[in-house]
Amino acid sequence: MRKSARLPLEELEPFLLATPDPPAPIDWATVFHNDHPVELEVGCGKGLFLLNASLACPDVNFVGVEIVRKYALFTATRIAKRGLRNVRMVCADAGRFLTGCVATASLRAVHVYFPDPWWKKRHHKRRVFTAAFAAQCARVLRPGGHLHVATDVAEYFAVMGEVLAQQKGLSPLPPPEMKGPEHPMDYLTNFERKARLQGQPVYRALYERALTSE
């Protein structure tokens, strides 16, 4: 993938979403000027999923949350250069953003792909998948909404499964079938592309929000 030169901030502003201060639930219809369903990606990195998904589903709104500013701006540049008005980028901690800025039952899907495994045991507390995070995912998903998960780290995948199994609002579904790419960038993320090209296993899971409240 050829490196994309970052656009000036004034050109990125239409594709960037500032977090309310103090935190408050965001009205997606006001942000996107339509009532299309909204899906959120946690930790979008260089934005491959957002790019592919927004092009494939122009009638769906996508929000990417990335804590690293340079990646948030990199992704915003990729989106802006293509004029994809159904995407907004947020530079924020995903857990805090979900808790403070996303209304209950306001999302059709949450995507968490290849989160940082924080390999050292003393750093495990930094991992995104905690009981609190799972509870927030269940809260913000509308009934019948989906949580999509993928990683190439077997140990972390097991941890995710244990955490999500304890979240009563979410039920596991059969994971999506892993198909062959139709073009060189037909992958969930750059991490998935690298793993699959190297022949490494990729672990996927899919959960559905209960249709009735617990």
N, C-alpha and C positions, 0 to 999 in steps of 0.2 A: 504494500500500500504506500503510495507516494505521500510524503508529508504535506499537510495542508497549511499554508501560511495563514496566521490568525488575522481576522478582520479587525478593524478599529472597533472599540467599544460602542461607539454611536451607531454602527451598523449592526451590532449584535443585540442591542437593547430590545428590539421587538421579539426576540427569541429567548430572552432571559426573564426569569420570574424572581422578583425579590420576595424574601420572606417577610410577613407582616411583623411589625414591632410596636407593641407587644404581640406575641403569637396569637393568631386567630384563624378559624377555619376559612379556607379560600373558596370563593364561589367560582367554580370552573366555567360556568356559562359566561360569566363576566370576563374571565381571562381569554377564552377562546371565541367569544361572540357567537356561540352556538350551543345546542344541548346534546351534542354527540357524546357517546360514552368515553370515559377517561381511563387510561391505563398508566401505571407508574413503574418506572424501573429504578431500582436501588443500586447505586454504584455503577453508572453507565460507562465509566472509563472513556474510551475514544469514540463511543457512540455508534458502533456498528449495528447493534440491535435497534436502536431508535431510528437510524437511517433506513434500514431495510423495512422495519415494521411500519413506519409512517408512510413510506412510498407504497407499500402493499395495501395499506388500509387508510385511505385518505378520509374516510368518514369516522375515524377514531382519533381522539386526541391523546397525545402522549406527553408525559412529564418525566424528565430524567433528573435524578438527584445524585449529585457527585460532590464529595467533600473536598476533593483536590481541585483547586481553582483552575490550574492550567489545563486539566482535562475537561472541566466544565466549559471553558472558553474554546477549547479545541473542538468539542462536540458542537457547541453553538455555532462555530464557524462552518462546520460541515453542513449543518442544517440551514444556516442562513444563505450559503452559496447556492443551495437548491431551492430556496424560497419555500420551505416546508412550514406552512403556517399552523399545522396541527401538532407542533412540538414546542415545548418550553423547557428550558434548562434552569435548574436550581443549584446553586452552590451552597450546600448545607450538610449537616449531619443527618442522615436519613431517619434515624430513630427519633430525634427531636422534631424533625419536620413532620413525620407521621403523627406524632403525639400532639403537636401544637397547631399544625396548619392544615390537616386533612380531616374533613368532616366524616362522621360516621356514615357508613354505607354509601360513600360517594364515588368509589372506584369499581370498574368492571374487572380489573386484574392488577396484580402486583407481580413484578418480575424481579427475581434476585439471581443473577448469573455470575458464577465464579467469584464469590466474595473472598476477600483477603483471609486466608486461613490462619494468619498469625501463628506461625509454627511453634514458637517457644511456649512452653506451658505457662510461664509467668505473663505472657501476652494474651492468653486465651480470653481474658476478660474484655479484650477489645473486639472480639468477634461480634459481627452484627446479629447472629442468630442466638437470641436469648429468649427466655420465657416472655419477657416484656415486649420484645420485638414481635414475636409470634402473636401475642394478644392484640397488638396494634394492627397487624396485618388482618386479623379476623375482624376487628372493629371497622376498619376503613372499607373493607370489601362489601359490596352490596350482596344480598342473598343470591346464591348461585354464581357469585364471582369466583375467580380463580387465582391461586397463588402458584406461580411457576418458579421452580428451583433447578439449578444446575451447578455442578462443580466437578473438577477433575481430582479432588482429594477425597479418597474413600473414607478416611477417619472423620473428616468434617461432615461428609454426607451422612454418616451414621449419627453424629451429634445433631444435625438438623432434623433427622427423622425422629430422634428421641424427644427433642423439644416440641416438634409439631404434633407428635402423638399425644402430648399432654394438653394440647389446645382443643377444647371441646367444640369450638365453633368451626373447626376445619376438619374435613374428611378427605382421606386419600383417594385419588382416582388412578386408573392405569396411566403410567407415564406416556408422553407422546412418543411416537415412533421416530427413531433417528434415521433420517433419510440421507442419501448422498447429495452433495452440493450440486446445484445446477449451474453455478458460476464460481469463480475463485473466491468471492467474498460472501458466499451463501452459507453463513454460519451465524450462530447466536451472537457471539462476540469474538474479538481477536484472540482471547484466551482459548475459546473452543476451537477456533481454526488451528492454532498452534498445537493444541493437544491432539486433535484428530489427525493432523498431518504427520505427527510424530508417532501415531499409532497408540496413543494413551487412551485408557477408558474414560468416558464421560458419564457421570451419574446424573440422572434427571428424576424429578418428582413433580407431581401435580396434585394440588389440594383444592377442594371446593368449599366455599362458605355455605354453612347450613341455610336452608331455605326458611327456617323458622328460628326465632331467637331462643337461646338456651335459658 
